[in-house]
Every structure is written in structure tokens, then in C-alpha cells.
Amino acid sequence: MKIRIQSIKKFVIIDISNPSREIKFTNDGLPRKTRRSSFHGWGLHNVTQAVEKYNGTIQFEYKDGMFTASAMLFFPQKLRTKEATAKE
């Protein structure tokens, strides 16, 4: 497993990669649930909902035996404090 978290200006990018057997995707880009387990894949659905709730985006990819989930979250600049404003 490989995890990368990167902050770029107002964004946080989180990439998680894991070795995997081939994964098929649904039309909306989510990994297809397997027949073996009725619960397999539900976690990614919940992660997608949480990312979208906070105006982020998430993509899933399978390439060369690796499954990768990449999320980008937007964080607005911190509100300026009264103290910082008074100093100007």
C-alpha cells in the first residue's frame, strides 16, 4: 500500500494505491461491487459521499495491477483574526 498526502495552495490531495486484481468500474466511475461479498465496495461509496459533501472530487483508477483512489479537497484560506487585521 502507498499513501501520499500533498497540500497545494488551497487544496489537499490524497492518493492511496494498493495492489489489486483487475477492477471493473460502473458508468459513474465507482468500482463495481463484487458478487463474493454484499458489503465489498460500500466503503468507497461512503468515502465518495464524504468527499463530495465538502466540495471535493475523487477518482478511481486501475492500472498495471494497482488500484488507486485520488481525492482532492478544497480548503478555503483561514479567516483573518481581529488581531491580524488590527496590526495592518
C-alpha positions, 0 to 999 in steps of 0.5 A: 500500500502507498499513501501520499498526502500533498497540500497545494495552495488551497487544496489537499490531495490524497492518493492511496494505491494498493495492489489489486486484481483487475477492477471493473468500474460502473458508468459513474466511475465507482468500482463495481461491487463484487458478487463474493461479498454484499458489503465489498465496495460500500466503503468507497461509496461512503468515502465518495459521499464524504468527499463530495459533501465538502466540495471535493472530487475523487477518482478511481483508477486501475492500472498495471495491477494497482488500484488507486483512489485520488481525492482532492479537497478544497480548503478555503484560506483561514479567516483573518483574526481581529488581531491580524487585521488590527496590526495592518 
